[in-house]
Amino acid sequence: MPKTIENVGVISKINNIEAERTAISIIDLLTKHKINVYTITPLSADSLISVTTEQVSKLDLDLIFAIGGDGTTLKAFRIPPYHIPVLSINIGGHKGILSEFGIESLDYITESVLAGNFYYDCRLRMQAYVNGNIAPPALNDILLFRSNFTRTPNIMIKFRDGIINQRMDGLIISTPTGSTGHSISLGGPILHEELHCLILNPIASINKLPSIIIPPEDIEISSNQKLNLIIDGQDQFLIEENNVIKISIFPINARFIRLVKKGFRQLEKFGF
């Protein structure tokens, strides 16, 4: 049963006037219902407390409104302590695959959430470890791509006792949520978002290695050349050659706040 909403954070797309206006409209609706609202920088509003993403962990937020597109939603899910549910509202432009509604439904969304008429849509996430360093959790995908564009690296993928050793430009590890992201551009399958599995998508493999769907277990990856590691298209790290990258399932699922149950949510966003 969803909990009563008392404390809410609001984050919006950076440098987007429409997103900021929508955020202010939501803030006005929430404050009229005596909800404690915190804006997450760089968003700010008169008479409200503005907090950084680092300060959010000190608050007891019941949910975060993410106003913008999928990038803003992915950013909201990487705000510690990682368990806060997110309600994503798309302001237009791209499809907003992860969003629940557009800006035309603000009153309905707010009234439904405050009345407790919603449910949690839980999604699998993963996390990368390199030499004891931990990357932020990924909801969509982890991209590994060659740093040197004049040489094709040899990438080794270890899963359980099996090893794949191939020359390729890189590799994308995708969740079912991320199956409609970079994965589909490489010819990967669209997976139902509630599945618990991962997709390995080789990039320009010399031997045309196809996409592979595996159970959600640890994967180890290494390369004979430096790689760029990119989390959800937003956080980037340089991985030295022969370093082992361990990909594990993140222990805290991402939780979307949804108002309507749908059978093929991501397919519908693509117009099917």
Buried (B, 14 or more C-beta within 10 A) or exposed (E): EBEEBEBBBBBBBBEBEBBBBBBBBBBEBBBEEEBBBBBBEEBEBEEBEBBEBEBBEEBEBBBBBBBBBBBBBBBBBBBBEBEBBBBBBBBEEEBBBBBBBBBEEBEEBBEBBBEEEBBEBBBBBBBBBBEEEEBBBBBBBBBBBBBEEEEBBBBBBBBEEEEBEBBBBBBBBBBBBBBBBBBBEBEBEBBEBEBEBBBBBBBEBEEEBEBBBBEBEEBBBBBEBBBBBBBBBEBEBEBEEEBBBBBBBBEBBBBBBBBEEEEEBBBEBEEE
